Amino acid sequence: MIGGIGAVQLKPAVGGTDAATGLLSGGAAPLAGEGIAASFADAVTQAAGKTIGTLQNAEQMSIQALKGDADTREVVDAVMSAQQALQTAVAIRDKIVSAYLDVSRMAI
């Protein structure tokens, strides 16, 4: 689906030269999505870390409940939070895989 191409606006590079001209002249131009890729990777890493922390918290609460040290309500809250975090992580993974497959199917 190529519906939003008309909305893309190109801006000249810093210094008043065109980004394409800088590439053609042989100068070292930064990659367009370099900063975005790093921030996306950081966001995914942080989300995965939080999900793992939530799952570990639910596991610890379950173990405390088996020992008799935790209230049932606390355990249910922790397990429900872990379930929601895991479902969110799986949905994000599915979207990333779907986007990758869409990009890999594009003609060059």
Backbone as XML, in Angstrom:
<?xml version="1.0"?>
<chain id="A" units="angstrom">
  <residue number="1" name="MET">
    <atom name="N" x="0.847" y="-1.160" z="0.000"/>
    <atom name="CA" x="0.000" y="0.000" z="0.000"/>
    <atom name="C" x="0.897" y="1.230" z="0.000"/>
  </residue>
  <residue number="2" name="ILE">
    <atom name="N" x="0.691" y="2.110" z="-0.953"/>
    <atom name="CA" x="1.533" y="3.293" z="-1.104"/>
    <atom name="C" x="0.650" y="4.523" z="-1.022"/>
  </residue>
  <residue number="3" name="GLY">
    <atom name="N" x="-0.095" y="4.669" z="0.046"/>
    <atom name="CA" x="-1.034" y="5.769" z="0.152"/>
    <atom name="C" x="-0.432" y="7.073" z="0.619"/>
  </residue>
  <residue number="4" name="GLY">
    <atom name="N" x="0.623" y="7.054" z="1.426"/>
    <atom name="CA" x="1.110" y="8.279" z="2.031"/>
    <atom name="C" x="2.333" y="8.875" z="1.391"/>
  </residue>
  <residue number="5" name="ILE">
    <atom name="N" x="2.642" y="8.542" z="0.165"/>
    <atom name="CA" x="3.865" y="9.053" z="-0.455"/>
    <atom name="C" x="3.787" y="10.542" z="-0.695"/>
  </residue>
  <residue number="6" name="GLY">
    <atom name="N" x="2.636" y="11.078" z="-1.024"/>
    <atom name="CA" x="2.501" y="12.499" z="-1.293"/>
    <atom name="C" x="2.761" y="13.354" z="-0.067"/>
  </residue>
  <residue number="7" name="ALA">
    <atom name="N" x="2.680" y="12.785" z="1.136"/>
    <atom name="CA" x="2.876" y="13.541" z="2.364"/>
    <atom name="C" x="4.344" y="13.695" z="2.730"/>
  </residue>
  <residue number="8" name="VAL">
    <atom name="N" x="5.241" y="13.011" z="2.069"/>
    <atom name="CA" x="6.658" y="13.086" z="2.386"/>
    <atom name="C" x="7.221" y="14.402" z="1.884"/>
  </residue>
  <residue number="9" name="GLN">
    <atom name="N" x="7.894" y="15.133" z="2.760"/>
    <atom name="CA" x="8.497" y="16.405" z="2.390"/>
    <atom name="C" x="10.003" y="16.282" z="2.561"/>
  </residue>
  <residue number="10" name="LEU">
    <atom name="N" x="10.728" y="16.636" z="1.544"/>
    <atom name="CA" x="12.177" y="16.570" z="1.595"/>
    <atom name="C" x="12.730" y="17.925" z="1.986"/>
  </residue>
  <residue number="11" name="LYS">
    <atom name="N" x="13.687" y="17.923" z="2.909"/>
    <atom name="CA" x="14.321" y="19.158" z="3.344"/>
    <atom name="C" x="15.773" y="19.150" z="2.893"/>
  </residue>
  <residue number="12" name="PRO">
    <atom name="N" x="16.327" y="20.310" z="2.535"/>
    <atom name="CA" x="17.734" y="20.329" z="2.168"/>
    <atom name="C" x="18.604" y="20.027" z="3.382"/>
  </residue>
  <residue number="13" name="ALA">
    <atom name="N" x="19.766" y="19.476" z="3.128"/>
    <atom name="CA" x="20.692" y="19.136" z="4.200"/>
    <atom name="C" x="21.286" y="20.403" z="4.792"/>
  </residue>
  <residue number="14" name="VAL">
    <atom name="N" x="21.971" y="20.257" z="5.902"/>
    <atom name="CA" x="22.602" y="21.387" z="6.576"/>
    <atom name="C" x="23.652" y="21.992" z="5.656"/>
  </residue>
  <residue number="15" name="GLY">
    <atom name="N" x="23.720" y="23.314" z="5.585"/>
    <atom name="CA" x="24.679" y="23.991" z="4.731"/>
    <atom name="C" x="24.090" y="24.391" z="3.388"/>
  </residue>
  <residue number="16" name="GLY">
    <atom name="N" x="22.797" y="24.135" z="3.178"/>
    <atom name="CA" x="22.136" y="24.572" z="1.971"/>
    <atom name="C" x="22.313" y="23.654" z="0.774"/>
  </residue>
  <residue number="17" name="THR">
    <atom name="N" x="23.051" y="22.560" z="0.903"/>
    <atom name="CA" x="23.215" y="21.655" z="-0.218"/>
    <atom name="C" x="22.171" y="20.563" z="-0.141"/>
  </residue>
  <residue number="18" name="ASP">
    <atom name="N" x="21.882" y="20.011" z="-1.241"/>
    <atom name="CA" x="20.914" y="18.937" z="-1.309"/>
    <atom name="C" x="21.558" y="17.648" z="-0.816"/>
  </residue>
  <residue number="19" name="ALA">
    <atom name="N" x="20.799" y="16.796" z="-0.127"/>
    <atom name="CA" x="21.350" y="15.542" z="0.397"/>
    <atom name="C" x="21.824" y="14.646" z="-0.737"/>
  </residue>
  <residue number="20" name="ALA">
    <atom name="N" x="21.080" y="14.624" z="-1.845"/>
    <atom name="CA" x="21.482" y="13.794" z="-2.980"/>
    <atom name="C" x="22.763" y="14.322" z="-3.611"/>
  </residue>
  <residue number="21" name="THR">
    <atom name="N" x="22.926" y="15.648" z="-3.656"/>
    <atom name="CA" x="24.147" y="16.238" z="-4.205"/>
    <atom name="C" x="25.347" y="15.863" z="-3.361"/>
  </residue>
  <residue number="22" name="GLY">
    <atom name="N" x="25.182" y="15.873" z="-2.042"/>
    <atom name="CA" x="26.260" y="15.486" z="-1.147"/>
    <atom name="C" x="26.667" y="14.043" z="-1.350"/>
  </residue>
  <residue number="23" name="LEU">
    <atom name="N" x="25.712" y="13.188" z="-1.627"/>
    <atom name="CA" x="26.029" y="11.781" z="-1.868"/>
    <atom name="C" x="26.739" y="11.601" z="-3.200"/>
  </residue>
  <residue number="24" name="LEU">
    <atom name="N" x="26.307" y="12.363" z="-4.199"/>
    <atom name="CA" x="26.922" y="12.219" z="-5.505"/>
    <atom name="C" x="28.329" y="12.805" z="-5.558"/>
  </residue>
  <residue number="25" name="SER">
    <atom name="N" x="28.617" y="13.793" z="-4.707"/>
    <atom name="CA" x="29.938" y="14.411" z="-4.739"/>
    <atom name="C" x="30.991" y="13.575" z="-4.025"/>
  </residue>
  <residue number="26" name="GLY">
    <atom name="N" x="30.578" y="12.501" z="-3.381"/>
    <atom name="CA" x="31.528" y="11.616" z="-2.730"/>
    <atom name="C" x="31.796" y="11.974" z="-1.289"/>
  </residue>
  <residue number="27" name="GLY">
    <atom name="N" x="31.088" y="12.961" z="-0.751"/>
    <atom name="CA" x="31.268" y="13.322" z="0.652"/>
    <atom name="C" x="30.631" y="12.281" z="1.556"/>
  </residue>
  <residue number="28" name="ALA">
    <atom name="N" x="31.086" y="12.241" z="2.779"/>
    <atom name="CA" x="30.536" y="11.289" z="3.743"/>
    <atom name="C" x="29.283" y="11.891" z="4.360"/>
  </residue>
  <residue number="29" name="ALA">
    <atom name="N" x="28.138" y="11.444" z="3.922"/>
    <atom name="CA" x="26.875" y="11.924" z="4.453"/>
    <atom name="C" x="26.332" y="10.903" z="5.436"/>
  </residue>
  <residue number="30" name="PRO">
    <atom name="N" x="25.724" y="11.359" z="6.530"/>
    <atom name="CA" x="25.165" y="10.410" z="7.493"/>
    <atom name="C" x="23.961" y="9.696" z="6.895"/>
  </residue>
  <residue number="31" name="LEU">
    <atom name="N" x="23.718" y="8.494" z="7.348"/>
    <atom name="CA" x="22.562" y="7.739" z="6.888"/>
    <atom name="C" x="21.294" y="8.409" z="7.398"/>
  </residue>
  <residue number="32" name="ALA">
    <atom name="N" x="20.245" y="8.372" z="6.601"/>
    <atom name="CA" x="19.023" y="9.100" z="6.923"/>
    <atom name="C" x="18.358" y="8.594" z="8.193"/>
  </residue>
  <residue number="33" name="GLY">
    <atom name="N" x="18.292" y="7.298" z="8.414"/>
    <atom name="CA" x="17.581" y="6.750" z="9.558"/>
    <atom name="C" x="18.475" y="6.259" z="10.665"/>
  </residue>
  <residue number="34" name="GLU">
    <atom name="N" x="19.709" y="6.705" z="10.704"/>
    <atom name="CA" x="20.671" y="6.189" z="11.675"/>
    <atom name="C" x="20.235" y="6.459" z="13.111"/>
  </residue>
  <residue number="35" name="GLY">
    <atom name="N" x="19.835" y="7.674" z="13.423"/>
    <atom name="CA" x="19.394" y="8.014" z="14.767"/>
    <atom name="C" x="18.091" y="7.342" z="15.127"/>
  </residue>
  <residue number="36" name="ILE">
    <atom name="N" x="17.213" y="7.209" z="14.156"/>
    <atom name="CA" x="15.923" y="6.564" z="14.386"/>
    <atom name="C" x="16.110" y="5.095" z="14.697"/>
  </residue>
  <residue number="37" name="ALA">
    <atom name="N" x="16.999" y="4.437" z="13.977"/>
    <atom name="CA" x="17.232" y="3.015" z="14.211"/>
    <atom name="C" x="17.775" y="2.776" z="15.610"/>
  </residue>
  <residue number="38" name="ALA">
    <atom name="N" x="18.689" y="3.624" z="16.052"/>
    <atom name="CA" x="19.252" y="3.463" z="17.383"/>
    <atom name="C" x="18.186" y="3.691" z="18.447"/>
  </residue>
  <residue number="39" name="SER">
    <atom name="N" x="17.352" y="4.699" z="18.276"/>
    <atom name="CA" x="16.322" y="4.962" z="19.277"/>
    <atom name="C" x="15.254" y="3.868" z="19.261"/>
  </residue>
  <residue number="40" name="PHE">
    <atom name="N" x="14.949" y="3.314" z="18.100"/>
    <atom name="CA" x="13.985" y="2.221" z="18.030"/>
    <atom name="C" x="14.545" y="0.990" z="18.718"/>
  </residue>
  <residue number="41" name="ALA">
    <atom name="N" x="15.815" y="0.696" z="18.468"/>
    <atom name="CA" x="16.443" y="-0.457" z="19.121"/>
    <atom name="C" x="16.471" y="-0.264" z="20.631"/>
  </residue>
  <residue number="42" name="ASP">
    <atom name="N" x="16.752" y="0.958" z="21.077"/>
    <atom name="CA" x="16.746" y="1.236" z="22.513"/>
    <atom name="C" x="15.349" y="1.068" z="23.100"/>
  </residue>
  <residue number="43" name="ALA">
    <atom name="N" x="14.337" y="1.533" z="22.381"/>
    <atom name="CA" x="12.960" y="1.414" z="22.860"/>
    <atom name="C" x="12.538" y="-0.042" z="22.970"/>
  </residue>
  <residue number="44" name="VAL">
    <atom name="N" x="12.903" y="-0.841" z="21.986"/>
    <atom name="CA" x="12.554" y="-2.260" z="22.023"/>
    <atom name="C" x="13.300" y="-2.961" z="23.154"/>
  </residue>
  <residue number="45" name="THR">
    <atom name="N" x="14.567" y="-2.593" z="23.345"/>
    <atom name="CA" x="15.358" y="-3.184" z="24.421"/>
    <atom name="C" x="14.770" y="-2.839" z="25.785"/>
  </residue>
  <residue number="46" name="GLN">
    <atom name="N" x="14.374" y="-1.586" z="25.969"/>
    <atom name="CA" x="13.772" y="-1.180" z="27.236"/>
    <atom name="C" x="12.441" y="-1.879" z="27.473"/>
  </residue>
  <residue number="47" name="ALA">
    <atom name="N" x="11.628" y="-2.000" z="26.428"/>
    <atom name="CA" x="10.340" y="-2.674" z="26.560"/>
    <atom name="C" x="10.534" y="-4.144" z="26.916"/>
  </residue>
  <residue number="48" name="ALA">
    <atom name="N" x="11.515" y="-4.778" z="26.287"/>
    <atom name="CA" x="11.789" y="-6.185" z="26.603"/>
    <atom name="C" x="12.282" y="-6.325" z="28.035"/>
  </residue>
  <residue number="49" name="GLY">
    <atom name="N" x="13.122" y="-5.400" z="28.479"/>
    <atom name="CA" x="13.612" y="-5.442" z="29.853"/>
    <atom name="C" x="12.494" y="-5.278" z="30.869"/>
  </residue>
  <residue number="50" name="LYS">
    <atom name="N" x="11.569" y="-4.364" z="30.597"/>
    <atom name="CA" x="10.434" y="-4.162" z="31.496"/>
    <atom name="C" x="9.528" y="-5.385" z="31.521"/>
  </residue>
  <residue number="51" name="THR">
    <atom name="N" x="9.351" y="-6.008" z="30.362"/>
    <atom name="CA" x="8.518" y="-7.210" z="30.291"/>
    <atom name="C" x="9.140" y="-8.333" z="31.104"/>
  </residue>
  <residue number="52" name="ILE">
    <atom name="N" x="10.439" y="-8.507" z="30.962"/>
    <atom name="CA" x="11.131" y="-9.547" z="31.725"/>
    <atom name="C" x="11.021" y="-9.273" z="33.224"/>
  </residue>
  <residue number="53" name="GLY">
    <atom name="N" x="11.176" y="-8.003" z="33.610"/>
    <atom name="CA" x="11.038" y="-7.642" z="35.016"/>
    <atom name="C" x="9.642" y="-7.940" z="35.551"/>
  </residue>
  <residue number="54" name="THR">
    <atom name="N" x="8.632" y="-7.658" z="34.750"/>
    <atom name="CA" x="7.252" y="-7.933" z="35.161"/>
    <atom name="C" x="7.015" y="-9.430" z="35.313"/>
  </residue>
  <residue number="55" name="LEU">
    <atom name="N" x="7.555" y="-10.220" z="34.388"/>
    <atom name="CA" x="7.406" y="-11.674" z="34.477"/>
    <atom name="C" x="8.136" y="-12.231" z="35.697"/>
  </residue>
  <residue number="56" name="GLN">
    <atom name="N" x="9.317" y="-11.720" z="35.982"/>
    <atom name="CA" x="10.069" y="-12.176" z="37.151"/>
    <atom name="C" x="9.365" y="-11.785" z="38.445"/>
  </residue>
  <residue number="57" name="ASN">
    <atom name="N" x="8.762" y="-10.597" z="38.465"/>
    <atom name="CA" x="8.004" y="-10.166" z="39.647"/>
    <atom name="C" x="6.823" y="-11.099" z="39.885"/>
  </residue>
  <residue number="58" name="ALA">
    <atom name="N" x="6.117" y="-11.472" z="38.831"/>
    <atom name="CA" x="4.980" y="-12.383" z="38.975"/>
    <atom name="C" x="5.442" y="-13.741" z="39.481"/>
  </residue>
  <residue number="59" name="GLU">
    <atom name="N" x="6.586" y="-14.186" z="38.995"/>
    <atom name="CA" x="7.128" y="-15.473" z="39.453"/>
    <atom name="C" x="7.477" y="-15.416" z="40.939"/>
  </residue>
  <residue number="60" name="GLN">
    <atom name="N" x="8.112" y="-14.322" z="41.357"/>
    <atom name="CA" x="8.475" y="-14.172" z="42.768"/>
    <atom name="C" x="7.228" y="-14.090" z="43.654"/>
  </residue>
  <residue number="61" name="MET">
    <atom name="N" x="6.202" y="-13.385" z="43.186"/>
    <atom name="CA" x="4.965" y="-13.296" z="43.959"/>
    <atom name="C" x="4.299" y="-14.657" z="44.079"/>
  </residue>
  <residue number="62" name="SER">
    <atom name="N" x="4.365" y="-15.449" z="43.016"/>
    <atom name="CA" x="3.790" y="-16.798" z="43.065"/>
    <atom name="C" x="4.540" y="-17.671" z="44.056"/>
  </residue>
  <residue number="63" name="ILE">
    <atom name="N" x="5.850" y="-17.551" z="44.067"/>
    <atom name="CA" x="6.656" y="-18.339" z="45.009"/>
    <atom name="C" x="6.363" y="-17.894" z="46.442"/>
  </residue>
  <residue number="64" name="GLN">
    <atom name="N" x="6.229" y="-16.590" z="46.665"/>
    <atom name="CA" x="5.890" y="-16.099" z="48.002"/>
    <atom name="C" x="4.514" y="-16.586" z="48.435"/>
  </residue>
  <residue number="65" name="ALA">
    <atom name="N" x="3.579" y="-16.674" z="47.490"/>
    <atom name="CA" x="2.243" y="-17.165" z="47.814"/>
    <atom name="C" x="2.292" y="-18.644" z="48.205"/>
  </residue>
  <residue number="66" name="LEU">
    <atom name="N" x="3.135" y="-19.414" z="47.544"/>
    <atom name="CA" x="3.272" y="-20.828" z="47.902"/>
    <atom name="C" x="3.860" y="-20.991" z="49.301"/>
  </residue>
  <residue number="67" name="LYS">
    <atom name="N" x="4.719" y="-20.055" z="49.679"/>
    <atom name="CA" x="5.302" y="-20.084" z="51.025"/>
    <atom name="C" x="4.338" y="-19.528" z="52.072"/>
  </residue>
  <residue number="68" name="GLY">
    <atom name="N" x="3.277" y="-18.834" z="51.612"/>
    <atom name="CA" x="2.311" y="-18.247" z="52.527"/>
    <atom name="C" x="2.644" y="-16.825" z="52.919"/>
  </residue>
  <residue number="69" name="ASP">
    <atom name="N" x="3.576" y="-16.190" z="52.211"/>
    <atom name="CA" x="4.013" y="-14.840" z="52.557"/>
    <atom name="C" x="3.304" y="-13.742" z="51.762"/>
  </residue>
  <residue number="70" name="ALA">
    <atom name="N" x="2.533" y="-14.096" z="50.739"/>
    <atom name="CA" x="1.893" y="-13.092" z="49.891"/>
    <atom name="C" x="0.382" y="-13.286" z="49.894"/>
  </residue>
  <residue number="71" name="ASP">
    <atom name="N" x="-0.302" y="-12.173" z="49.754"/>
    <atom name="CA" x="-1.756" y="-12.178" z="49.682"/>
    <atom name="C" x="-2.195" y="-12.647" z="48.294"/>
  </residue>
  <residue number="72" name="THR">
    <atom name="N" x="-3.343" y="-13.295" z="48.213"/>
    <atom name="CA" x="-3.856" y="-13.797" z="46.933"/>
    <atom name="C" x="-4.085" y="-12.670" z="45.943"/>
  </residue>
  <residue number="73" name="ARG">
    <atom name="N" x="-4.578" y="-11.538" z="46.433"/>
    <atom name="CA" x="-4.837" y="-10.403" z="45.559"/>
    <atom name="C" x="-3.549" y="-9.886" z="44.931"/>
  </residue>
  <residue number="74" name="GLU">
    <atom name="N" x="-2.468" y="-9.825" z="45.696"/>
    <atom name="CA" x="-1.181" y="-9.372" z="45.164"/>
    <atom name="C" x="-0.672" y="-10.308" z="44.073"/>
  </residue>
  <residue number="75" name="VAL">
    <atom name="N" x="-0.864" y="-11.606" z="44.298"/>
    <atom name="CA" x="-0.424" y="-12.592" z="43.311"/>
    <atom name="C" x="-1.231" y="-12.459" z="42.030"/>
  </residue>
  <residue number="76" name="VAL">
    <atom name="N" x="-2.540" y="-12.299" z="42.165"/>
    <atom name="CA" x="-3.396" y="-12.159" z="40.987"/>
    <atom name="C" x="-3.033" y="-10.899" z="40.216"/>
  </residue>
  <residue number="77" name="ASP">
    <atom name="N" x="-2.799" y="-9.795" z="40.927"/>
    <atom name="CA" x="-2.404" y="-8.550" z="40.260"/>
    <atom name="C" x="-1.088" y="-8.729" z="39.505"/>
  </residue>
  <residue number="78" name="ALA">
    <atom name="N" x="-0.111" y="-9.372" z="40.145"/>
    <atom name="CA" x="1.192" y="-9.573" z="39.507"/>
    <atom name="C" x="1.083" y="-10.480" z="38.287"/>
  </residue>
  <residue number="79" name="VAL">
    <atom name="N" x="0.305" y="-11.537" z="38.394"/>
    <atom name="CA" x="0.162" y="-12.479" z="37.272"/>
    <atom name="C" x="-0.608" y="-11.831" z="36.123"/>
  </residue>
  <residue number="80" name="MET">
    <atom name="N" x="-1.648" y="-11.060" z="36.441"/>
    <atom name="CA" x="-2.402" y="-10.377" z="35.381"/>
    <atom name="C" x="-1.534" y="-9.328" z="34.686"/>
  </residue>
  <residue number="81" name="SER">
    <atom name="N" x="-0.713" y="-8.632" z="35.438"/>
    <atom name="CA" x="0.199" y="-7.655" z="34.854"/>
    <atom name="C" x="1.218" y="-8.345" z="33.952"/>
  </residue>
  <residue number="82" name="ALA">
    <atom name="N" x="1.718" y="-9.489" z="34.395"/>
    <atom name="CA" x="2.672" y="-10.247" z="33.578"/>
    <atom name="C" x="2.017" y="-10.761" z="32.307"/>
  </residue>
  <residue number="83" name="GLN">
    <atom name="N" x="0.779" y="-11.213" z="32.418"/>
    <atom name="CA" x="0.064" y="-11.698" z="31.240"/>
    <atom name="C" x="-0.139" y="-10.572" z="30.231"/>
  </residue>
  <residue number="84" name="GLN">
    <atom name="N" x="-0.520" y="-9.400" z="30.710"/>
    <atom name="CA" x="-0.724" y="-8.263" z="29.820"/>
    <atom name="C" x="0.594" y="-7.843" z="29.164"/>
  </residue>
  <residue number="85" name="ALA">
    <atom name="N" x="1.674" y="-7.829" z="29.929"/>
    <atom name="CA" x="2.982" y="-7.456" z="29.378"/>
    <atom name="C" x="3.438" y="-8.455" z="28.327"/>
  </residue>
  <residue number="86" name="LEU">
    <atom name="N" x="3.210" y="-9.739" z="28.580"/>
    <atom name="CA" x="3.612" y="-10.763" z="27.617"/>
    <atom name="C" x="2.781" y="-10.678" z="26.336"/>
  </residue>
  <residue number="87" name="GLN">
    <atom name="N" x="1.487" y="-10.446" z="26.477"/>
    <atom name="CA" x="0.640" y="-10.301" z="25.294"/>
    <atom name="C" x="1.045" y="-9.076" z="24.473"/>
  </residue>
  <residue number="88" name="THR">
    <atom name="N" x="1.408" y="-8.007" z="25.136"/>
    <atom name="CA" x="1.868" y="-6.810" z="24.436"/>
    <atom name="C" x="3.173" y="-7.081" z="23.701"/>
  </residue>
  <residue number="89" name="ALA">
    <atom name="N" x="4.092" y="-7.770" z="24.358"/>
    <atom name="CA" x="5.379" y="-8.093" z="23.726"/>
    <atom name="C" x="5.184" y="-8.982" z="22.501"/>
  </residue>
  <residue number="90" name="VAL">
    <atom name="N" x="4.288" y="-9.945" z="22.598"/>
    <atom name="CA" x="4.017" y="-10.828" z="21.460"/>
    <atom name="C" x="3.371" y="-10.050" z="20.317"/>
  </residue>
  <residue number="91" name="ALA">
    <atom name="N" x="2.461" y="-9.131" z="20.633"/>
    <atom name="CA" x="1.821" y="-8.324" z="19.593"/>
    <atom name="C" x="2.839" y="-7.418" z="18.901"/>
  </residue>
  <residue number="92" name="ILE">
    <atom name="N" x="3.761" y="-6.828" z="19.668"/>
    <atom name="CA" x="4.803" y="-5.991" z="19.072"/>
    <atom name="C" x="5.710" y="-6.830" z="18.191"/>
  </residue>
  <residue number="93" name="ARG">
    <atom name="N" x="6.078" y="-8.011" z="18.671"/>
    <atom name="CA" x="6.922" y="-8.902" z="17.858"/>
    <atom name="C" x="6.233" y="-9.266" z="16.557"/>
  </residue>
  <residue number="94" name="ASP">
    <atom name="N" x="4.950" y="-9.582" z="16.629"/>
    <atom name="CA" x="4.203" y="-9.930" z="15.417"/>
    <atom name="C" x="4.165" y="-8.774" z="14.427"/>
  </residue>
  <residue number="95" name="LYS">
    <atom name="N" x="3.991" y="-7.543" z="14.925"/>
    <atom name="CA" x="3.966" y="-6.373" z="14.043"/>
    <atom name="C" x="5.332" y="-6.141" z="13.401"/>
  </residue>
  <residue number="96" name="ILE">
    <atom name="N" x="6.397" y="-6.337" z="14.168"/>
    <atom name="CA" x="7.747" y="-6.155" z="13.624"/>
    <atom name="C" x="8.025" y="-7.189" z="12.546"/>
  </residue>
  <residue number="97" name="VAL">
    <atom name="N" x="7.657" y="-8.436" z="12.798"/>
    <atom name="CA" x="7.864" y="-9.495" z="11.803"/>
    <atom name="C" x="7.030" y="-9.226" z="10.560"/>
  </residue>
  <residue number="98" name="SER">
    <atom name="N" x="5.797" y="-8.792" z="10.750"/>
    <atom name="CA" x="4.932" y="-8.481" z="9.607"/>
    <atom name="C" x="5.511" y="-7.340" z="8.776"/>
  </residue>
  <residue number="99" name="ALA">
    <atom name="N" x="6.008" y="-6.299" z="9.445"/>
    <atom name="CA" x="6.610" y="-5.177" z="8.720"/>
    <atom name="C" x="7.865" y="-5.625" z="7.972"/>
  </residue>
  <residue number="100" name="TYR">
    <atom name="N" x="8.667" y="-6.470" z="8.595"/>
    <atom name="CA" x="9.874" y="-6.976" z="7.934"/>
    <atom name="C" x="9.502" y="-7.792" z="6.693"/>
  </residue>
  <residue number="101" name="LEU">
    <atom name="N" x="8.482" y="-8.630" z="6.815"/>
    <atom name="CA" x="8.066" y="-9.427" z="5.654"/>
    <atom name="C" x="7.526" y="-8.549" z="4.546"/>
  </residue>
  <residue number="102" name="ASP">
    <atom name="N" x="6.782" y="-7.492" z="4.904"/>
    <atom name="CA" x="6.284" y="-6.564" z="3.877"/>
    <atom name="C" x="7.429" y="-5.874" z="3.151"/>
  </residue>
  <residue number="103" name="VAL">
    <atom name="N" x="8.431" y="-5.456" z="3.906"/>
    <atom name="CA" x="9.588" y="-4.785" z="3.287"/>
    <atom name="C" x="10.376" y="-5.771" z="2.435"/>
  </residue>
  <residue number="104" name="SER">
    <atom name="N" x="10.510" y="-7.000" z="2.875"/>
    <atom name="CA" x="11.282" y="-7.977" z="2.104"/>
    <atom name="C" x="10.573" y="-8.380" z="0.817"/>
  </residue>
  <residue number="105" name="ARG">
    <atom name="N" x="9.272" y="-8.202" z="0.762"/>
    <atom name="CA" x="8.534" y="-8.534" z="-0.458"/>
    <atom name="C" x="8.524" y="-7.411" z="-1.482"/>
  </residue>
  <residue number="106" name="MET">
    <atom name="N" x="8.972" y="-6.229" z="-1.091"/>
    <atom name="CA" x="8.963" y="-5.081" z="-2.008"/>
    <atom name="C" x="9.933" y="-5.300" z="-3.143"/>
  </residue>
  <residue number="107" name="ALA">
    <atom name="N" x="9.543" y="-4.857" z="-4.317"/>
    <atom name="CA" x="10.428" y="-4.950" z="-5.486"/>
    <atom name="C" x="11.472" y="-3.854" z="-5.401"/>
  </residue>
  <residue number="108" name="ILE">
    <atom name="N" x="12.662" y="-4.188" z="-5.810"/>
    <atom name="CA" x="13.754" y="-3.218" z="-5.772"/>
    <atom name="C" x="13.852" y="-2.484" z="-7.081"/>
  </residue>
</chain>
